[in-house]
Amino acid sequence: MRRVVVVGASAAGLAAAETLRREGYDGTLTLVGDEPLAPYDRPPLSKQILSRAWRPERLALRPAADLAALGLDLRLGVAAVGLELAARTVRLADGETLPYDGLILATGVRPRRLPGEGAHVLRTLDDALTLRDRLGPGRRLVVVGAGFLGAEAAAVARRLGTEVTLLEPAPVPLAHAVGAEVGRMLSRAHLDEGVDLRCGAAVTEVTEDGVLLASCEVVAADEVLVAIGSLPNTEWLDGSGLTLGDGVVCDEYGEAARDVYAAGDVARWYNPLFGTSMRIEHRTNAAEMGMAAARNLLNPEARKPFAPVPYFWSDQYDMKVQAYGFLRGHDEVAVVEGDLAERRFVAVYRTGERVSGALAVGMAPKAIRGWRQAVATGARWDSSLRSTPG
């Protein structure tokens, strides 16, 4: 294998490239990114960048010297537009064709949008800087979608003195992911900070004056942020022969086709730890899967299934939210430490007969680490709760 192409120059793609070099690959390594910027971190966009706590330079995932030391054939500001599996080539938007012996797909996701013009999304540095410059006292912001991204942006905007309306179609924000009780607790934090949180509010389009609800009410705003989820960037792979279905469909090793692996937000793979396929849009998973894809590509005879315990975090006001596991589709939630009303607790999640996840708010990291181990070992629910102190 003398030519490896990595398509996607964010956390997963960079982790794959670094791992290839660290594992001894010394051939041509091409890293393709559709943005003109060198790889940078995205979670701070809705927090430190939007709040003006960080300058954009701090987002760089690696110093320029470290990036140069990788000896990359770096193609930034150009998108991949086609893949030919039989010919083993990737076609770029500038007309060039890149041959490969091994390929890693890490093209990430893009924000879902609503009909109408003028709304903001929050995916790139330019997105964050544009929105940041329009927040502050005397400004009105409508955030459509009270998931983690929308909630983080709403919290930052409120702290900047912006009047914030947070619209969510579900009865309880994030109930599908973290449970109704935890969702209501997070909702109360926004209400206490003066956010106008409206649940059961379905937005049909963005207008010149704000947004239009399905009830025909117009919610006025100076700025609108749409945070209603993401779509995996797979259109350029249509007709390639890869299986596509809410992402690039892979096996437990992250392989989508012979010598073709996917990693990060765009990858839907079978996680044997949970016995199901999943696509995870979390920063930690992107880096871990990029590393795993690189190792499995280089060493096919010693491949290992990618079976992580997913981890994510969120910062909202003074709350630090941390979670391990696969919480979606859970059957039960139990608070095992602390108190929801005090916004300081550990909640554990059951799927079937096993512990499938744990979430902590306002707790030290060590409070949840033991539950991560319970998830990793497939611990039984009853015995795990019996052994919990108190």
Secondary structure as UniProt FT lines:
FT   STRAND          3..7
FT   HELIX           11..22
FT   TURN            23..24
FT   STRAND          28..33
FT   HELIX           43..46
FT   TURN            47..52
FT   HELIX           56..59
FT   HELIX           64..69
FT   TURN            70..71
FT   STRAND          73..76
FT   STRAND          80..84
FT   TURN            85..88
FT   STRAND          89..92
FT   TURN            93..94
FT   STRAND          97..99
FT   STRAND          102..105
FT   STRAND          109..111
FT   HELIX           125..132
FT   TURN            133..134
FT   TURN            137..138
FT   STRAND          140..144
FT   HELIX           148..159
FT   TURN            160..161
FT   STRAND          163..168
FT   TURN            173..174
FT   HELIX           175..178
FT   HELIX           180..192
FT   TURN            193..194
FT   STRAND          196..199
FT   STRAND          203..206
FT   STRAND          210..213
FT   TURN            214..215
FT   STRAND          218..220
FT   STRAND          223..226
FT   STRAND          230..232
FT   HELIX           235..237
FT   TURN            238..239
FT   STRAND          248..249
FT   TURN            252..253
FT   STRAND          255..257
FT   TURN            258..259
FT   STRAND          260..262
FT   HELIX           264..266
FT   STRAND          267..271
FT   TURN            272..275
FT   STRAND          276..278
FT   HELIX           283..298
FT   HELIX           300..302
FT   STRAND          311..316
FT   TURN            317..318
FT   STRAND          319..325
FT   TURN            328..329
FT   STRAND          332..339
FT   TURN            340..343
FT   STRAND          344..351
FT   TURN            352..353
FT   STRAND          354..361
FT   HELIX           366..376
FT   TURN            377..378
FT   HELIX           381..386
//
